[in-house]
Amino acid sequence: MASFSGMTALSVKQDFYAGIFAMNLCAMINFPIEQKVREESREANLKYIKTVNKTNAFSLIRESMIGIFIKKKIKSFLINLGEILTKTTETIRPNRSFPRNHKHKKPKSMNYKTM
């Protein structure tokens, strides 16, 4: 079961929409920083293009939402976030894919089945 902030249908909907809002906010903030990182990697004539670590960006934005909306420290947050995200980049390697080895789970004992 996923972790939600409440047990009612309304709280699950609110958690869902809050997650969508956070992802959209992350995409809007991340876009100009990513364009800057890609342009810098092209200018440096690197073998592979670099991009922003989106998981890191999402976690940073989600953790600091209180500071953004309640304390209204938007400008300092954007400056600090831009510096952090330009330092934490990933290299895009084309045609890099590895198949996953999925292990089959053993069936549970009859003692643990629900009635």
Biopython code that builds the backbone (N, CA, C, O; Angstrom):
import numpy as np
from Bio.PDB.StructureBuilder import StructureBuilder

atoms = [
    (1, "MET", "N", (0.844, -1.171, 0.000)),
    (1, "MET", "CA", (0.000, 0.000, 0.000)),
    (1, "MET", "C", (0.896, 1.243, 0.000)),
    (1, "MET", "O", (1.904, 1.291, 0.705)),
    (2, "ALA", "N", (0.532, 2.206, -0.768)),
    (2, "ALA", "CA", (1.296, 3.452, -0.840)),
    (2, "ALA", "C", (1.033, 4.284, 0.409)),
    (2, "ALA", "O", (0.018, 4.112, 1.084)),
    (3, "SER", "N", (1.949, 5.174, 0.699)),
    (3, "SER", "CA", (1.767, 6.004, 1.892)),
    (3, "SER", "C", (1.101, 7.318, 1.495)),
    (3, "SER", "O", (1.629, 8.080, 0.685)),
    (4, "PHE", "N", (-0.045, 7.561, 2.070)),
    (4, "PHE", "CA", (-0.781, 8.794, 1.848)),
    (4, "PHE", "C", (-0.918, 9.510, 3.181)),
    (4, "PHE", "O", (-0.702, 8.919, 4.239)),
    (5, "SER", "N", (-1.274, 10.772, 3.125)),
    (5, "SER", "CA", (-1.369, 11.545, 4.355)),
    (5, "SER", "C", (-2.644, 11.252, 5.131)),
    (5, "SER", "O", (-2.750, 11.631, 6.298)),
    (6, "GLY", "N", (-3.602, 10.594, 4.520)),
    (6, "GLY", "CA", (-4.845, 10.257, 5.199)),
    (6, "GLY", "C", (-5.442, 8.996, 4.631)),
    (6, "GLY", "O", (-4.865, 8.368, 3.744)),
    (7, "MET", "N", (-6.593, 8.627, 5.138)),
    (7, "MET", "CA", (-7.216, 7.385, 4.693)),
    (7, "MET", "C", (-8.490, 7.610, 3.889)),
    (7, "MET", "O", (-9.083, 6.647, 3.403)),
    (8, "THR", "N", (-8.925, 8.858, 3.736)),
    (8, "THR", "CA", (-10.146, 9.129, 2.984)),
    (8, "THR", "C", (-9.815, 9.333, 1.511)),
    (8, "THR", "O", (-8.663, 9.557, 1.140)),
    (9, "ALA", "N", (-10.845, 9.252, 0.690)),
    (9, "ALA", "CA", (-10.654, 9.455, -0.744)),
    (9, "ALA", "C", (-10.199, 10.879, -1.042)),
    (9, "ALA", "O", (-9.414, 11.097, -1.965)),
    (10, "LEU", "N", (-10.679, 11.837, -0.281)),
    (10, "LEU", "CA", (-10.292, 13.233, -0.475)),
    (10, "LEU", "C", (-8.806, 13.441, -0.197)),
    (10, "LEU", "O", (-8.136, 14.157, -0.942)),
    (11, "SER", "N", (-8.286, 12.837, 0.849)),
    (11, "SER", "CA", (-6.865, 13.009, 1.165)),
    (11, "SER", "C", (-5.973, 12.341, 0.117)),
    (11, "SER", "O", (-4.893, 12.844, -0.193)),
    (12, "VAL", "N", (-6.421, 11.217, -0.424)),
    (12, "VAL", "CA", (-5.646, 10.564, -1.489)),
    (12, "VAL", "C", (-5.633, 11.433, -2.738)),
    (12, "VAL", "O", (-4.598, 11.563, -3.392)),
    (13, "LYS", "N", (-6.781, 12.032, -3.078)),
    (13, "LYS", "CA", (-6.838, 12.943, -4.227)),
    (13, "LYS", "C", (-5.932, 14.149, -4.019)),
    (13, "LYS", "O", (-5.222, 14.569, -4.933)),
    (14, "GLN", "N", (-5.962, 14.704, -2.806)),
    (14, "GLN", "CA", (-5.113, 15.854, -2.517)),
    (14, "GLN", "C", (-3.634, 15.495, -2.631)),
    (14, "GLN", "O", (-2.849, 16.279, -3.163)),
    (15, "ASP", "N", (-3.247, 14.324, -2.140)),
    (15, "ASP", "CA", (-1.856, 13.883, -2.267)),
    (15, "ASP", "C", (-1.471, 13.701, -3.735)),
    (15, "ASP", "O", (-0.365, 14.054, -4.145)),
    (16, "PHE", "N", (-2.390, 13.151, -4.513)),
    (16, "PHE", "CA", (-2.128, 12.945, -5.934)),
    (16, "PHE", "C", (-1.922, 14.282, -6.645)),
    (16, "PHE", "O", (-0.955, 14.453, -7.387)),
    (17, "TYR", "N", (-2.837, 15.227, -6.414)),
    (17, "TYR", "CA", (-2.728, 16.526, -7.078)),
    (17, "TYR", "C", (-1.535, 17.333, -6.568)),
    (17, "TYR", "O", (-0.951, 18.111, -7.323)),
    (18, "ALA", "N", (-1.171, 17.163, -5.312)),
    (18, "ALA", "CA", (0.027, 17.830, -4.788)),
    (18, "ALA", "C", (1.277, 17.276, -5.466)),
    (18, "ALA", "O", (2.214, 18.021, -5.751)),
    (19, "GLY", "N", (1.289, 15.970, -5.722)),
    (19, "GLY", "CA", (2.420, 15.370, -6.433)),
    (19, "GLY", "C", (2.520, 15.877, -7.864)),
    (19, "GLY", "O", (3.618, 16.154, -8.347)),
    (20, "ILE", "N", (1.393, 16.000, -8.543)),
    (20, "ILE", "CA", (1.381, 16.531, -9.905)),
    (20, "ILE", "C", (1.855, 17.980, -9.915)),
    (20, "ILE", "O", (2.631, 18.378, -10.783)),
    (21, "PHE", "N", (1.388, 18.765, -8.949)),
    (21, "PHE", "CA", (1.822, 20.159, -8.846)),
    (21, "PHE", "C", (3.325, 20.245, -8.625)),
    (21, "PHE", "O", (3.999, 21.068, -9.244)),
    (22, "ALA", "N", (3.856, 19.396, -7.742)),
    (22, "ALA", "CA", (5.294, 19.409, -7.460)),
    (22, "ALA", "C", (6.106, 19.027, -8.699)),
    (22, "ALA", "O", (7.160, 19.610, -8.956)),
    (23, "MET", "N", (5.621, 18.054, -9.462)),
    (23, "MET", "CA", (6.335, 17.657, -10.689)),
    (23, "MET", "C", (6.323, 18.773, -11.724)),
    (23, "MET", "O", (7.335, 19.031, -12.374)),
    (24, "ASN", "N", (5.182, 19.433, -11.877)),
    (24, "ASN", "CA", (5.101, 20.552, -12.828)),
    (24, "ASN", "C", (5.983, 21.715, -12.397)),
    (24, "ASN", "O", (6.650, 22.331, -13.229)),
    (25, "LEU", "N", (5.992, 22.014, -11.119)),
    (25, "LEU", "CA", (6.860, 23.074, -10.601)),
    (25, "LEU", "C", (8.322, 22.733, -10.839)),
    (25, "LEU", "O", (9.114, 23.596, -11.219)),
    (26, "CYS", "N", (8.676, 21.480, -10.617)),
    (26, "CYS", "CA", (10.050, 21.033, -10.854)),
    (26, "CYS", "C", (10.416, 21.168, -12.331)),
    (26, "CYS", "O", (11.519, 21.609, -12.656)),
    (27, "ALA", "N", (9.513, 20.796, -13.216)),
    (27, "ALA", "CA", (9.789, 20.905, -14.650)),
    (27, "ALA", "C", (9.967, 22.356, -15.072)),
    (27, "ALA", "O", (10.836, 22.663, -15.889)),
    (28, "MET", "N", (9.142, 23.262, -14.516)),
    (28, "MET", "CA", (9.256, 24.680, -14.878)),
    (28, "MET", "C", (10.562, 25.288, -14.377)),
    (28, "MET", "O", (11.203, 26.062, -15.089)),
    (29, "ILE", "N", (10.952, 24.943, -13.172)),
    (29, "ILE", "CA", (12.197, 25.486, -12.621)),
    (29, "ILE", "C", (13.403, 24.853, -13.290)),
    (29, "ILE", "O", (14.416, 25.516, -13.515)),
    (30, "ASN", "N", (13.293, 23.574, -13.607)),
    (30, "ASN", "CA", (14.412, 22.805, -14.146)),
    (30, "ASN", "C", (14.735, 23.155, -15.600)),
    (30, "ASN", "O", (15.890, 23.034, -16.011)),
    (31, "PHE", "N", (13.756, 23.581, -16.380)),
    (31, "PHE", "CA", (13.951, 23.771, -17.819)),
    (31, "PHE", "C", (15.065, 24.765, -18.168)),
    (31, "PHE", "O", (15.949, 24.397, -18.941)),
    (32, "PRO", "N", (15.081, 25.997, -17.650)),
    (32, "PRO", "CA", (16.166, 26.913, -18.033)),
    (32, "PRO", "C", (17.534, 26.464, -17.530)),
    (32, "PRO", "O", (18.551, 26.705, -18.180)),
    (33, "ILE", "N", (17.554, 25.809, -16.366)),
    (33, "ILE", "CA", (18.834, 25.324, -15.846)),
    (33, "ILE", "C", (19.369, 24.214, -16.730)),
    (33, "ILE", "O", (20.569, 24.151, -16.994)),
    (34, "GLU", "N", (18.484, 23.338, -17.190)),
    (34, "GLU", "CA", (18.916, 22.242, -18.060)),
    (34, "GLU", "C", (19.399, 22.768, -19.414)),
    (34, "GLU", "O", (20.371, 22.251, -19.964)),
    (35, "GLN", "N", (18.737, 23.777, -19.949)),
    (35, "GLN", "CA", (19.184, 24.365, -21.212)),
    (35, "GLN", "C", (20.591, 24.944, -21.058)),
    (35, "GLN", "O", (21.425, 24.811, -21.954)),
    (36, "LYS", "N", (20.848, 25.584, -19.923)),
    (36, "LYS", "CA", (22.158, 26.167, -19.653)),
    (36, "LYS", "C", (23.231, 25.078, -19.541)),
    (36, "LYS", "O", (24.329, 25.233, -20.076)),
    (37, "VAL", "N", (22.917, 23.979, -18.849)),
    (37, "VAL", "CA", (23.874, 22.881, -18.681)),
    (37, "VAL", "C", (24.169, 22.218, -20.022)),
    (37, "VAL", "O", (25.324, 21.905, -20.313)),
    (38, "ARG", "N", (23.147, 22.000, -20.838)),
    (38, "ARG", "CA", (23.369, 21.383, -22.151)),
    (38, "ARG", "C", (24.198, 22.282, -23.064)),
    (38, "ARG", "O", (25.061, 21.799, -23.796)),
    (39, "GLU", "N", (23.937, 23.583, -23.020)),
    (39, "GLU", "CA", (24.707, 24.517, -23.837)),
    (39, "GLU", "C", (26.166, 24.547, -23.394)),
    (39, "GLU", "O", (27.068, 24.590, -24.232)),
    (40, "GLU", "N", (26.401, 24.526, -22.094)),
    (40, "GLU", "CA", (27.781, 24.514, -21.597)),
    (40, "GLU", "C", (28.505, 23.238, -21.997)),
    (40, "GLU", "O", (29.697, 23.275, -22.305)),
    (41, "SER", "N", (27.800, 22.106, -21.998)),
    (41, "SER", "CA", (28.448, 20.856, -22.387)),
    (41, "SER", "C", (28.732, 20.826, -23.890)),
    (41, "SER", "O", (29.702, 20.203, -24.319)),
    (42, "ARG", "N", (27.893, 21.495, -24.698)),
    (42, "ARG", "CA", (28.177, 21.584, -26.139)),
    (42, "ARG", "C", (29.374, 22.494, -26.396)),
    (42, "ARG", "O", (30.217, 22.196, -27.242)),
    (43, "GLU", "N", (29.443, 23.603, -25.664)),
    (43, "GLU", "CA", (30.551, 24.541, -25.847)),
    (43, "GLU", "C", (31.881, 23.947, -25.402)),
    (43, "GLU", "O", (32.930, 24.297, -25.943)),
    (44, "ALA", "N", (31.846, 23.059, -24.428)),
    (44, "ALA", "CA", (33.067, 22.439, -23.932)),
    (44, "ALA", "C", (33.535, 21.295, -24.822)),
    (44, "ALA", "O", (34.579, 20.699, -24.555)),
    (45, "ASN", "N", (32.782, 20.976, -25.875)),
    (45, "ASN", "CA", (33.108, 19.899, -26.816)),
    (45, "ASN", "C", (33.334, 18.575, -26.098)),
    (45, "ASN", "O", (34.313, 17.875, -26.357)),
    (46, "LEU", "N", (32.429, 18.244, -25.203)),
    (46, "LEU", "CA", (32.501, 16.972, -24.498)),
    (46, "LEU", "C", (32.025, 15.845, -25.404)),
    (46, "LEU", "O", (31.289, 16.075, -26.364)),
    (47, "LYS", "N", (32.451, 14.630, -25.091)),
    (47, "LYS", "CA", (32.052, 13.482, -25.893)),
    (47, "LYS", "C", (30.549, 13.237, -25.786)),
    (47, "LYS", "O", (29.892, 12.934, -26.782)),
    (48, "TYR", "N", (30.007, 13.371, -24.568)),
    (48, "TYR", "CA", (28.579, 13.172, -24.338)),
    (48, "TYR", "C", (27.983, 14.434, -23.729)),
    (48, "TYR", "O", (28.658, 15.162, -23.000)),
    (49, "ILE", "N", (26.724, 14.685, -24.030)),
    (49, "ILE", "CA", (26.026, 15.853, -23.500)),
    (49, "ILE", "C", (25.607, 15.570, -22.062)),
    (49, "ILE", "O", (25.241, 14.445, -21.721)),
    (50, "LYS", "N", (25.663, 16.595, -21.229)),
    (50, "LYS", "CA", (25.251, 16.459, -19.831)),
    (50, "LYS", "C", (23.858, 17.054, -19.643)),
    (50, "LYS", "O", (23.426, 17.929, -20.394)),
    (51, "THR", "N", (23.177, 16.560, -18.629)),
    (51, "THR", "CA", (21.847, 17.044, -18.283)),
    (51, "THR", "C", (21.702, 17.085, -16.770)),
    (51, "THR", "O", (22.510, 16.504, -16.044)),
    (52, "VAL", "N", (20.685, 17.764, -16.306)),
    (52, "VAL", "CA", (20.439, 17.895, -14.872)),
    (52, "VAL", "C", (19.873, 16.589, -14.331)),
    (52, "VAL", "O", (19.075, 15.930, -14.998)),
    (53, "ASN", "N", (20.283, 16.217, -13.126)),
    (53, "ASN", "CA", (19.739, 15.047, -12.453)),
    (53, "ASN", "C", (18.328, 15.378, -11.973)),
    (53, "ASN", "O", (18.157, 16.104, -10.994)),
    (54, "LYS", "N", (17.328, 14.851, -12.656)),
    (54, "LYS", "CA", (15.942, 15.214, -12.376)),
    (54, "LYS", "C", (15.451, 14.683, -11.030)),
    (54, "LYS", "O", (14.625, 15.325, -10.381)),
    (55, "THR", "N", (15.939, 13.540, -10.609)),
    (55, "THR", "CA", (15.548, 13.011, -9.313)),
    (55, "THR", "C", (16.058, 13.911, -8.193)),
    (55, "THR", "O", (15.336, 14.182, -7.232)),
    (56, "ASN", "N", (17.279, 14.365, -8.313)),
    (56, "ASN", "CA", (17.857, 15.274, -7.334)),
    (56, "ASN", "C", (17.100, 16.601, -7.328)),
    (56, "ASN", "O", (16.828, 17.157, -6.264)),
    (57, "ALA", "N", (16.764, 17.103, -8.506)),
    (57, "ALA", "CA", (16.025, 18.365, -8.597)),
    (57, "ALA", "C", (14.658, 18.247, -7.942)),
    (57, "ALA", "O", (14.241, 19.149, -7.216)),
    (58, "PHE", "N", (13.955, 17.144, -8.189)),
    (58, "PHE", "CA", (12.626, 16.957, -7.603)),
    (58, "PHE", "C", (12.703, 16.873, -6.087)),
    (58, "PHE", "O", (11.874, 17.463, -5.394)),
    (59, "SER", "N", (13.684, 16.151, -5.562)),
    (59, "SER", "CA", (13.778, 16.033, -4.109)),
    (59, "SER", "C", (14.145, 17.368, -3.467)),
    (59, "SER", "O", (13.638, 17.691, -2.392)),
    (60, "LEU", "N", (15.016, 18.148, -4.106)),
    (60, "LEU", "CA", (15.372, 19.458, -3.556)),
    (60, "LEU", "C", (14.172, 20.407, -3.548)),
    (60, "LEU", "O", (13.957, 21.138, -2.581)),
    (61, "ILE", "N", (13.406, 20.392, -4.616)),
    (61, "ILE", "CA", (12.243, 21.277, -4.700)),
    (61, "ILE", "C", (11.168, 20.841, -3.704)),
    (61, "ILE", "O", (10.548, 21.678, -3.048)),
    (62, "ARG", "N", (10.951, 19.541, -3.594)),
    (62, "ARG", "CA", (9.930, 19.053, -2.676)),
    (62, "ARG", "C", (10.281, 19.363, -1.218)),
    (62, "ARG", "O", (9.406, 19.693, -0.418)),
    (63, "GLU", "N", (11.568, 19.253, -0.885)),
    (63, "GLU", "CA", (11.987, 19.533, 0.485)),
    (63, "GLU", "C", (11.885, 21.020, 0.831)),
    (63, "GLU", "O", (11.673, 21.373, 1.991)),
    (64, "SER", "N", (12.034, 21.879, -0.156)),
    (64, "SER", "CA", (12.084, 23.312, 0.143)),
    (64, "SER", "C", (10.812, 24.056, -0.264)),
    (64, "SER", "O", (10.840, 25.280, -0.392)),
    (65, "MET", "N", (9.712, 23.357, -0.469)),
    (65, "MET", "CA", (8.459, 24.022, -0.833)),
    (65, "MET", "C", (7.966, 24.949, 0.264)),
    (65, "MET", "O", (7.341, 25.968, -0.031)),
    (66, "ILE", "N", (8.230, 24.623, 1.517)),
    (66, "ILE", "CA", (7.795, 25.488, 2.614)),
    (66, "ILE", "C", (8.490, 26.836, 2.512)),
    (66, "ILE", "O", (7.862, 27.882, 2.678)),
    (67, "GLY", "N", (9.787, 26.806, 2.240)),
    (67, "GLY", "CA", (10.529, 28.054, 2.102)),
    (67, "GLY", "C", (10.085, 28.871, 0.909)),
    (67, "GLY", "O", (10.149, 30.100, 0.935)),
    (68, "ILE", "N", (9.634, 28.201, -0.137)),
    (68, "ILE", "CA", (9.200, 28.916, -1.335)),
    (68, "ILE", "C", (7.876, 29.630, -1.092)),
    (68, "ILE", "O", (7.750, 30.817, -1.393)),
    (69, "PHE", "N", (6.897, 28.927, -0.557)),
    (69, "PHE", "CA", (5.546, 29.465, -0.478)),
    (69, "PHE", "C", (5.227, 30.175, 0.831)),
    (69, "PHE", "O", (4.495, 31.165, 0.819)),
    (70, "ILE", "N", (5.744, 29.711, 1.940)),
    (70, "ILE", "CA", (5.399, 30.332, 3.217)),
    (70, "ILE", "C", (6.362, 31.456, 3.561)),
    (70, "ILE", "O", (5.932, 32.548, 3.931)),
    (71, "LYS", "N", (7.649, 31.203, 3.443)),
    (71, "LYS", "CA", (8.629, 32.220, 3.817)),
    (71, "LYS", "C", (8.926, 33.201, 2.692)),
    (71, "LYS", "O", (9.561, 34.233, 2.911)),
    (72, "LYS", "N", (8.465, 32.878, 1.490)),
    (72, "LYS", "CA", (8.603, 33.753, 0.313)),
    (72, "LYS", "C", (10.054, 34.118, 0.015)),
    (72, "LYS", "O", (10.362, 35.269, -0.295)),
    (73, "LYS", "N", (10.937, 33.135, 0.111)),
    (73, "LYS", "CA", (12.342, 33.333, -0.225)),
    (73, "LYS", "C", (12.610, 32.734, -1.606)),
    (73, "LYS", "O", (13.444, 31.840, -1.753)),
    (74, "ILE", "N", (11.907, 33.225, -2.597)),
    (74, "ILE", "CA", (11.944, 32.627, -3.925)),
    (74, "ILE", "C", (13.252, 32.935, -4.641)),
    (74, "ILE", "O", (13.861, 32.037, -5.221)),
    (75, "LYS", "N", (13.686, 34.172, -4.612)),
    (75, "LYS", "CA", (14.868, 34.564, -5.375)),
    (75, "LYS", "C", (16.125, 33.851, -4.877)),
    (75, "LYS", "O", (16.900, 33.333, -5.681)),
    (76, "SER", "N", (16.332, 33.821, -3.571)),
    (76, "SER", "CA", (17.517, 33.151, -3.041)),
    (76, "SER", "C", (17.445, 31.649, -3.289)),
    (76, "SER", "O", (18.465, 31.004, -3.532)),
    (77, "PHE", "N", (16.224, 31.090, -3.226)),
    (77, "PHE", "CA", (16.069, 29.668, -3.497)),
    (77, "PHE", "C", (16.441, 29.333, -4.934)),
    (77, "PHE", "O", (17.159, 28.363, -5.177)),
    (78, "LEU", "N", (15.963, 30.122, -5.885)),
    (78, "LEU", "CA", (16.259, 29.846, -7.289)),
    (78, "LEU", "C", (17.755, 29.962, -7.587)),
    (78, "LEU", "O", (18.297, 29.180, -8.368)),
    (79, "ILE", "N", (18.412, 30.928, -6.971)),
    (79, "ILE", "CA", (19.855, 31.082, -7.180)),
    (79, "ILE", "C", (20.603, 29.877, -6.619)),
    (79, "ILE", "O", (21.469, 29.315, -7.291)),
    (80, "ASN", "N", (20.273, 29.478, -5.389)),
    (80, "ASN", "CA", (20.939, 28.333, -4.768)),
    (80, "ASN", "C", (20.633, 27.036, -5.507)),
    (80, "ASN", "O", (21.519, 26.203, -5.699)),
    (81, "LEU", "N", (19.387, 26.866, -5.919)),
    (81, "LEU", "CA", (19.013, 25.660, -6.648)),
    (81, "LEU", "C", (19.749, 25.570, -7.981)),
    (81, "LEU", "O", (20.209, 24.495, -8.368)),
    (82, "GLY", "N", (19.861, 26.695, -8.681)),
    (82, "GLY", "CA", (20.596, 26.699, -9.947)),
    (82, "GLY", "C", (22.050, 26.300, -9.763)),
    (82, "GLY", "O", (22.605, 25.567, -10.582)),
    (83, "GLU", "N", (22.666, 26.777, -8.695)),
    (83, "GLU", "CA", (24.064, 26.406, -8.436)),
    (83, "GLU", "C", (24.195, 24.924, -8.106)),
    (83, "GLU", "O", (25.115, 24.258, -8.581)),
    (84, "ILE", "N", (23.286, 24.414, -7.303)),
    (84, "ILE", "CA", (23.360, 22.997, -6.926)),
    (84, "ILE", "C", (23.119, 22.097, -8.132)),
    (84, "ILE", "O", (23.840, 21.119, -8.330)),
    (85, "LEU", "N", (22.111, 22.421, -8.937)),
    (85, "LEU", "CA", (21.768, 21.560, -10.069)),
    (85, "LEU", "C", (22.815, 21.601, -11.183)),
    (85, "LEU", "O", (22.993, 20.609, -11.889)),
    (86, "THR", "N", (23.504, 22.720, -11.352)),
    (86, "THR", "CA", (24.565, 22.747, -12.362)),
    (86, "THR", "C", (25.770, 21.925, -11.923)),
    (86, "THR", "O", (26.562, 21.491, -12.759)),
    (87, "LYS", "N", (25.914, 21.709, -10.622)),
    (87, "LYS", "CA", (27.012, 20.878, -10.124)),
    (87, "LYS", "C", (26.663, 19.390, -10.150)),
    (87, "LYS", "O", (27.547, 18.549, -10.308)),
    (88, "THR", "N", (25.388, 19.066, -9.996)),
    (88, "THR", "CA", (24.966, 17.661, -9.975)),
    (88, "THR", "C", (24.344, 17.310, -11.320)),
    (88, "THR", "O", (23.122, 17.315, -11.468)),
    (89, "THR", "N", (25.175, 17.012, -12.276)),
    (89, "THR", "CA", (24.697, 16.679, -13.617)),
    (89, "THR", "C", (24.967, 15.217, -13.927)),
    (89, "THR", "O", (25.772, 14.562, -13.265)),
    (90, "GLU", "N", (24.282, 14.722, -14.940)),
    (90, "GLU", "CA", (24.463, 13.353, -15.421)),
    (90, "GLU", "C", (24.883, 13.396, -16.876)),
    (90, "GLU", "O", (24.537, 14.323, -17.607)),
    (91, "THR", "N", (25.623, 12.400, -17.284)),
    (91, "THR", "CA", (26.031, 12.282, -18.678)),
    (91, "THR", "C", (25.027, 11.401, -19.410)),
    (91, "THR", "O", (24.659, 10.329, -18.930)),
    (92, "ILE", "N", (24.591, 11.862, -20.569)),
    (92, "ILE", "CA", (23.662, 11.080, -21.389)),
    (92, "ILE", "C", (24.491, 10.220, -22.338)),
    (92, "ILE", "O", (25.196, 10.736, -23.205)),
    (93, "ARG", "N", (24.399, 8.922, -22.167)),
    (93, "ARG", "CA", (25.118, 7.995, -23.047)),
    (93, "ARG", "C", (24.092, 7.337, -23.967)),
    (93, "ARG", "O", (23.236, 6.587, -23.497)),
    (94, "PRO", "N", (24.165, 7.605, -25.265)),
    (94, "PRO", "CA", (23.151, 7.039, -26.168)),
    (94, "PRO", "C", (23.293, 5.527, -26.309)),
    (94, "PRO", "O", (24.383, 4.970, -26.174)),
    (95, "ASN", "N", (22.159, 4.877, -26.585)),
    (95, "ASN", "CA", (22.079, 3.434, -26.809)),
    (95, "ASN", "C", (22.608, 2.639, -25.622)),
    (95, "ASN", "O", (23.228, 1.592, -25.806)),
    (96, "ARG", "N", (22.372, 3.119, -24.420)),
    (96, "ARG", "CA", (22.829, 2.412, -23.229)),
    (96, "ARG", "C", (21.603, 1.846, -22.534)),
    (96, "ARG", "O", (20.839, 2.577, -21.905)),
    (97, "SER", "N", (21.427, 0.559, -22.652)),
    (97, "SER", "CA", (20.277, -0.104, -22.071)),
    (97, "SER", "C", (20.672, -1.511, -21.662)),
    (97, "SER", "O", (21.314, -2.233, -22.425)),
    (98, "PHE", "N", (20.292, -1.889, -20.477)),
    (98, "PHE", "CA", (20.596, -3.218, -19.981)),
    (98, "PHE", "C", (19.307, -3.879, -19.526)),
    (98, "PHE", "O", (18.524, -3.276, -18.793)),
    (99, "PRO", "N", (19.079, -5.124, -19.959)),
    (99, "PRO", "CA", (17.849, -5.797, -19.525)),
    (99, "PRO", "C", (17.923, -6.135, -18.032)),
    (99, "PRO", "O", (18.992, -6.434, -17.499)),
    (100, "ARG", "N", (16.790, -6.081, -17.389)),
    (100, "ARG", "CA", (16.728, -6.412, -15.969)),
    (100, "ARG", "C", (16.428, -7.888, -15.795)),
    (100, "ARG", "O", (15.668, -8.478, -16.563)),
    (101, "ASN", "N", (17.025, -8.466, -14.791)),
    (101, "ASN", "CA", (16.756, -9.860, -14.454)),
    (101, "ASN", "C", (15.723, -9.893, -13.343)),
    (101, "ASN", "O", (16.041, -9.667, -12.176)),
    (102, "HIS", "N", (14.492, -10.175, -13.713)),
    (102, "HIS", "CA", (13.405, -10.213, -12.742)),
    (102, "HIS", "C", (13.370, -11.587, -12.093)),
    (102, "HIS", "O", (13.324, -12.608, -12.779)),
    (103, "LYS", "N", (13.393, -11.602, -10.778)),
    (103, "LYS", "CA", (13.295, -12.855, -10.048)),
    (103, "LYS", "C", (11.831, -13.103, -9.704)),
    (103, "LYS", "O", (11.112, -12.188, -9.303)),
    (104, "HIS", "N", (11.408, -14.325, -9.862)),
    (104, "HIS", "CA", (10.035, -14.675, -9.533)),
    (104, "HIS", "C", (9.922, -14.847, -8.030)),
    (104, "HIS", "O", (10.758, -15.495, -7.401)),
    (105, "LYS", "N", (8.877, -14.258, -7.463)),
    (105, "LYS", "CA", (8.658, -14.381, -6.028)),
    (105, "LYS", "C", (8.041, -15.736, -5.719)),
    (105, "LYS", "O", (7.225, -16.267, -6.472)),
    (106, "LYS", "N", (8.462, -16.268, -4.587)),
    (106, "LYS", "CA", (7.884, -17.526, -4.145)),
    (106, "LYS", "C", (6.464, -17.262, -3.647)),
    (106, "LYS", "O", (6.211, -16.224, -3.036)),
    (107, "PRO", "N", (5.555, -18.167, -3.893)),
    (107, "PRO", "CA", (4.190, -17.952, -3.382)),
    (107, "PRO", "C", (4.186, -17.987, -1.856)),
    (107, "PRO", "O", (4.945, -18.728, -1.231)),
    (108, "LYS", "N", (3.316, -17.168, -1.275)),
    (108, "LYS", "CA", (3.225, -17.109, 0.173)),
    (108, "LYS", "C", (2.576, -18.358, 0.712)),
    (108, "LYS", "O", (1.817, -19.037, 0.021)),
    (109, "SER", "N", (2.882, -18.644, 1.936)),
    (109, "SER", "CA", (2.314, -19.809, 2.609)),
    (109, "SER", "C", (0.816, -19.620, 2.777)),
    (109, "SER", "O", (0.332, -18.489, 2.825)),
    (110, "MET", "N", (0.098, -20.692, 2.864)),
    (110, "MET", "CA", (-1.345, -20.634, 3.063)),
    (110, "MET", "C", (-1.703, -19.974, 4.395)),
    (110, "MET", "O", (-2.821, -19.490, 4.572)),
    (111, "ASN", "N", (-0.753, -19.958, 5.327)),
    (111, "ASN", "CA", (-1.026, -19.372, 6.648)),
    (111, "ASN", "C", (-1.190, -17.859, 6.554)),
    (111, "ASN", "O", (-1.835, -17.259, 7.415)),
    (112, "TYR", "N", (-0.618, -17.227, 5.521)),
    (112, "TYR", "CA", (-0.645, -15.771, 5.399)),
    (112, "TYR", "C", (-1.691, -15.255, 4.421)),
    (112, "TYR", "O", (-1.724, -14.056, 4.147)),
    (113, "LYS", "N", (-2.531, -16.108, 3.895)),
    (113, "LYS", "CA", (-3.565, -15.678, 2.952)),
    (113, "LYS", "C", (-4.721, -15.027, 3.709)),
    (113, "LYS", "O", (-5.073, -15.435, 4.816)),
    (114, "THR", "N", (-5.303, -13.997, 3.075)),
    (114, "THR", "CA", (-6.436, -13.328, 3.699)),
    (114, "THR", "C", (-7.704, -14.128, 3.494)),
    (114, "THR", "O", (-7.827, -14.895, 2.539)),
    (115, "MET", "N", (-8.640, -13.941, 4.399)),
    (115, "MET", "CA", (-9.896, -14.694, 4.302)),
    (115, "MET", "C", (-10.988, -13.833, 3.759)),
    (115, "MET", "O", (-12.119, -14.294, 3.606)),
]
sb = StructureBuilder()
sb.init_structure("model")
sb.init_model(0)
sb.init_chain("A")
sb.init_seg("    ")
for serial, (resi, resn, name, xyz) in enumerate(atoms, 1):
    if name == "N":
        sb.init_residue(resn, " ", resi, " ")
    sb.init_atom(name, np.array(xyz, "f"), 0.0, 1.0, " ", f" {name:<3s}", serial, name[0])
structure = sb.get_structure()
